[in-house]
């Protein structure tokens, strides 16, 4: 069990607030970005990177000892941009160029963006790619982990369940999947499309170790990931992180169409004045 101080968890919480503010600023200059989907994953990205749960070297992006992180919900990855800039993967000045001609920072990130492993689309392919990486690392007897972030809506894709079966059958214990379970798909609440519950039990049925928690609670999320990294359970692991789509923006938090909604510049300015 991790032994961290209150100061450490307060630091992660403060960083989460900062990342949420920076995500709003990015959306202000690039209104085509998917704001609501990015806001639900803020604490997930923050804890993984500032909690030193992922091994990386911004000076050597392709370092062979790095942990791999596949972001399958690419449209919801804008919140990672300020983190990567802050940690030195690229200049903070580039944050002003998101979605502009010639920029390395697109609305959906891809490998041209320093810090991203793969093309992050089409949805539903990320877990299969992660399984390939995980089994390759095992064959090399490497100790590195493969992390993957998916949205709950991706679980509607058949290719996802093929990968889930594959990982369970091959006991890919170096694979840690995080589901950003914000319960809202592109055009409605997930429960109105196909009810995914009970998600946790579905994974267990396919030979995964599964746990569920509040994805906005930095302490609980940090502890869960830290424990999974050292777990001796010979199964792939999944955390179902219950989150709120559009977290921090009241009108998005309660909108079943939040995925495709944009905010006006004046709305963002008002939010930034409130989010300290």
ABEGO torsion letter per residue (X at the ends): XBBBBAAAAAAAAAAAAAAAAAAAAAAAABAABBAAAAAAAAAAAAAAAAAGABBBBAABAABAABBBBBBABAAAAAAAAAAAAAAGABBAAAAAABGBBGBABBABBBAABBGBABBBOBBGAAAAAAAAAAAAAAAAGBABBBBBBBBAAAAABAAAAAAAAAAAAAGBAABBBBBBBAGBBAABBAAAABBAOBAAAAAAAAGBBBBBBBAABAAAAAAAAAAAAABABBBBBBBBBBBBBGBGBAAAAABAAAAABBBBAAAAAAAAAABX
